[in-house]
């Protein structure tokens, strides 16, 4: 049995309360993983193109104040 299958087996037998606790933990875990990935992408310059696109849009007058 793979690790994934073992995890699925365990999760499928949780009580509703345990499942709610697990769900909260997993949501926080995934949010932290997302934050770490975004930070790594920023630090590596992988999102610099977005800044350049925004600057070009501003220079070209394609933005409006909110």
Residue pairs with C-beta under 8 A, 6 or more apart in sequence:
1 9
11 19
11 22
14 22
38 47
41 47
54 63
57 63
